[in-house]
Amino acid sequence: MRRLEQWARHPHNVRFVDLCHGVEPLDFTFTGITGSHHKYEHLVTHSKLVLTPDRTGKAKAYQVRQAYTLVVELGLLSSEEEP
Protein backbone atom coordinates (compact mmCIF):
# COMPACT_ATOMS: atom_id res chain seq x y z
CA MET A 1 0.00 0.00 0.00
CA ARG A 2 1.72 3.10 -1.23
CA ARG A 3 -0.55 5.36 0.77
CA LEU A 4 0.46 3.75 4.07
CA GLU A 5 4.13 4.08 3.14
CA GLN A 6 3.62 7.80 2.60
CA TRP A 7 1.84 8.09 5.91
CA ALA A 8 4.69 6.37 7.73
CA ARG A 9 7.21 8.76 6.20
CA HIS A 10 5.13 11.94 6.55
CA PRO A 11 2.60 11.52 9.39
CA HIS A 12 2.08 15.29 9.69
CA ASN A 13 0.69 15.58 6.17
CA VAL A 14 -2.28 13.17 6.19
CA ARG A 15 -5.84 14.34 5.76
CA PHE A 16 -8.17 12.95 8.41
CA VAL A 17 -10.67 11.73 5.82
CA ASP A 18 -7.91 9.87 3.96
CA LEU A 19 -6.82 8.10 7.14
CA CYS A 20 -10.39 7.06 7.93
CA HIS A 21 -10.94 5.76 4.41
CA GLY A 22 -7.49 4.13 4.44
CA VAL A 23 -8.10 1.85 7.43
CA GLU A 24 -11.51 0.61 6.30
CA PRO A 25 -10.22 -1.66 3.48
CA LEU A 26 -7.90 -3.27 6.04
CA ASP A 27 -10.87 -4.83 7.88
CA PHE A 28 -11.37 -1.99 10.34
CA THR A 29 -15.06 -1.25 10.75
CA PHE A 30 -16.44 2.09 11.82
CA THR A 31 -18.19 1.63 15.17
CA GLY A 32 -19.31 5.18 15.90
CA ILE A 33 -18.52 8.76 16.80
CA THR A 34 -18.34 10.31 20.24
CA GLY A 35 -17.82 14.04 19.84
CA SER A 36 -14.95 14.23 17.37
CA HIS A 37 -13.61 10.74 18.17
CA HIS A 38 -14.14 8.32 15.30
CA LYS A 39 -13.93 4.73 16.55
CA TYR A 40 -12.85 1.73 14.50
CA GLU A 41 -12.48 -1.93 15.41
CA HIS A 42 -10.68 -4.67 13.51
CA LEU A 43 -13.04 -7.46 12.45
CA VAL A 44 -10.76 -10.36 13.40
CA THR A 45 -8.56 -9.19 16.27
CA HIS A 46 -11.00 -6.64 17.75
CA SER A 47 -8.13 -4.17 18.05
CA LYS A 48 -9.51 -0.69 18.59
CA LEU A 49 -8.43 2.49 16.86
CA VAL A 50 -9.67 5.96 17.83
CA LEU A 51 -9.04 8.80 15.40
CA THR A 52 -9.67 12.51 15.90
CA PRO A 53 -9.06 15.33 13.44
CA ASP A 54 -7.03 18.39 14.31
CA ARG A 55 -8.39 21.89 13.75
CA THR A 56 -7.22 22.01 10.13
CA GLY A 57 -8.86 18.74 9.05
CA LYS A 58 -5.67 16.73 9.13
CA ALA A 59 -5.07 13.58 11.13
CA LYS A 60 -2.96 13.91 14.24
CA ALA A 61 0.55 12.64 13.56
CA TYR A 62 0.68 10.33 16.57
CA GLN A 63 -2.58 8.69 15.48
CA VAL A 64 -1.22 8.17 11.98
CA ARG A 65 1.81 6.44 13.51
CA GLN A 66 -0.45 4.37 15.80
CA ALA A 67 -2.59 3.26 12.87
CA TYR A 68 0.44 2.34 10.79
CA THR A 69 2.06 0.45 13.67
CA LEU A 70 -1.16 -1.46 14.33
CA VAL A 71 -1.48 -2.40 10.65
CA VAL A 72 2.10 -3.68 10.62
CA GLU A 73 1.66 -5.58 13.92
CA LEU A 74 -1.48 -7.27 12.63
CA GLY A 75 0.44 -8.36 9.54
CA LEU A 76 -1.86 -6.53 7.15
CA LEU A 77 1.13 -5.39 5.06
CA SER A 78 3.49 -7.73 3.29
CA SER A 79 7.21 -7.26 3.90
CA GLU A 80 7.80 -5.59 0.52
CA GLU A 81 5.16 -2.96 1.33
CA GLU A 82 6.83 -1.81 4.55
CA PRO A 83 9.11 1.23 4.28
Secondary structure, 3 states (H helix, E strand, C coil): CHHHHHHHHCHHHCEHHHHHHHHHHHCEEEEEEECCEEEEEECCCCCEEEECECCCCEECHHHHHHHHHHHHHCCCCCHHHCC
